[in-house]
Amino acid sequence: MNKYKYEHVMIIIMISKEMLKLVLVEQRESLLQKPIGIKREVLDHIISKIKLPHIIVLTGIRRCGKSTLLRQIIDDVYNNDDFYYINFEDERLFNFNAKDFNQIYEALIELFGDKKTFFIDEIQNVSNFENFVRRFYDNGYKFYITGSNAKLLSKEIGTKLTGRHLDIIVKPFSFKEFMTFKGMQFDKNMIYKTESRAEIKSLFQEYLFGGSMPEYAMYKDKELLMQIYEDVIIKDIVVRYNIENIIRLKELYQYTITNFSNKFSFNSLKKIIDFGSVNTIKLHLGYLCETHLAKMITKFDYSIKKQLINEKKIYVIDNGFISAISTRITKDKGWLLENIVFNRLTDDFEIFYHSGKSECDFILVERNKIKTAMQVTWELDETNRDREINGLVEAMQTYDLKSGLLLTYDQEEEIIINLKKIHIQPIWKWLLE
């Protein structure tokens, strides 16, 4: 349904059923022609949940592979036939409303017969979509839906579908997936062979600096990353939240991405970027995190109140965006390693940093229990060895941990200090375990 306002009269133009059928046929054919791609690691987890009646909700940054993952599910489980598909990123369906879903449903039945499974891309573009999903869910239909705005999806779904959905975050390629994409099938013996070990490290360098967004991994064109970034800002933030000062918004985001992994406070950002109040800064960084482009962490404290006021750090979903957006002339390789480690850890843990007399990069919490402490640096040498190890040991002592992990680019050893065991390991090897 398209709306045009002319001389104070709202004219509503309904898309005809024939045009709707044309759109739906084109979308389905386009999806089925999409390459299957490499098997994503999360696919087995999704398939293990298919027998549950729950709605499968796939969220993640734009262009990270959500639609390809739908394609893999359709191929693996539904024989490329027994499903309905709708993509609400299609501009011909803009301004569609949930009350018009019956029109789509009728068109789908007439085109493809009676099916019991819906695959819907970017469903958050439809106002009140949860009403339609709930109604069909209650009548035994299965749903797989994607969206690029985590908070919006969880808010809307939560109103009508509490306890009836499973949320799964889709990320850019893991390092193992990246290797497969580049034509290198990994097996554990490779890390012990000189030739394959060298090839792994070469691919890791590419992964470190260029990231692993699927399209960029294929074409190596930074304009692709910049276009995704622009779409995130304009479509997912500016339009959705009616933000007027786009220039200041971009300054804020560029500054925080350039200074990723550094500590900051909302008040300090307010002084650097003259952009409304401290609450405005906090709100707009929240919007950035909702799009999955970045994520904030805070200093660990047993007091939740202190956690809320402690300084933050921000990390970026993929190193390619850092290279494309950052204004920093020289890139610190240790920080890039740290960003990769952070994104791997978010699969399994709630993450904080430690700051006392010394600092430790990551404190990992699982089910309200501190599991381990981790430090990341490019290499240990005489200039930083004491600082890096002391920070890790202090964290281990503070939280009563027997061991900790220190990741570098290519060093490996094990040391014991004050009865605390420190495992030093190459990050590329850790990523492949």
Secondary structure, 3 states (H helix, E strand, C coil): CEEEEECCEEEEECCCHHHHHHHHHHHHHHHHHCCCCCCCCCHHHHHHCCCCCCEEEEECCCCCCHHHHHHHHHHHHCCCCCCEEEECCCHHHCCCEHHHHHHHHHHHHHHHCCCCEEEEECHHHCECHHHHHHHHHHCCCEEEEEECCHHHHHHHHHHHHCCCEEEEECCCCCHHHHHHHCCCCCCHHHHHCHHHHHHHHHHHHHHHHHCCCHHHHHHCCHHHHHHHHHHHHHHHHHHHHCCCCHHHHHHHHHHHHHCCCCCECHHHHHHHCCCCCHHHHHHHHHHHHHCCCEEEEEECCCCHHHHHHCCEEEEECCHHHHHHHCCCCCCCHHHHHHHHHHHHHCCCCEEEEEECCCEEEEEEEECCEEEEEEEECCCCCCCCHHHHHHHHHHHHHHCCCCEEEEEECCCCEEEEECCEEEEEEEHHHHHHC
